Amino acid sequence: MDVAEAITHPAAEVREVRMSLSPSRAGDFQTCPLLYRYRTVDRLPEPPSPAAARGTLVHSVLEDLFDAPATERTLERAVAMLPGQWAELLEEEPRLAGLFTPEQAAEETAWLSSAVELLGTYFRLEDPRWLEPADRELRVDHVLESGLGLGGIVDRVDVAPDGRIRVVDYKTGRSPDPRYEDKALFQMKFYALVLWRTRGVVPTLLQLLYLADGTVLQYEPTEDDLRGVERKVQALWDAISASYERQDFQPRPSALCRWCAHTQHCPEVGGTL
């Protein structure tokens, strides 16, 4: 199979489908193959949500906070950065301005306050004055022997003086039920696999910081773990390729459907594309 090939979908024009996978798109297919199609094949637009915009805002603040001298990385400075970072996001993505009308000033103020609470939780989990990340918002890429490209963006990579690597991801939602922790860690294992294959070092620690409830989820991967992830990712791509060939992406109803932006198109609830 070539790195790129044209696939015709009955509901879309001919599109170029690349042999590439990110944790987000892999998660989409595992959650619901039809959701994968809507986002990756049909590329249907999704309206911005206050929760997603708040997540982007908090991530932006935590990324840029490390530009300040160590002694100045305080909660007060992070909170003071919020209005300016929000203004930059509005300039970069004008559609976010539709989240709040002039008459909804009180709602916007409450929304910003909720971002302050998330930052407060972050500072209870870590003290950034004692951290010097090696990388922030790091793009990582690797091509498997099969030709499948893996890629994504890591929130933060810390490297100790002895070479040990810690991979950190910020989550502005709540931590998962213990039954679903493996699903939450898949993204981190995906990043760990790419870092291992590109740097030759297995990350020592994978760390998810859940800022809505102050939970820290950690995992110490091994080479065997990451080989298993590699096999899983390849099998997942094989399943995606089969769906392309059949032009058949089946819906997979679950409790997550209530948050889906594409219910009007989903045949499970009488929608049409």
ABEGO torsion letter per residue (X at the ends): XBABBBBBBAABBBBBBBBBBBAAAAAAAAABAAAAAAAAAAGBBBBBBAAAAAAAAAAAAAAAAAABBAAABBAAAAAAAAAAAAAAAAAABAAAAAABBAAAAAAAAAAAAAAAAAAAAAAAABBAAABBBABBGBBBBBBBAAGBBBBEBBABBBBBAAGBBBBBBBBABBBBBAAAAAAAAAAAAAAAAAAAAAAGBBBABBBBBBAAAGBBBBBBBBAAAAAAAAAAAAAAAAAAAAAAAAGBBBBBBBAAAAABAAAAABAAAGBBX
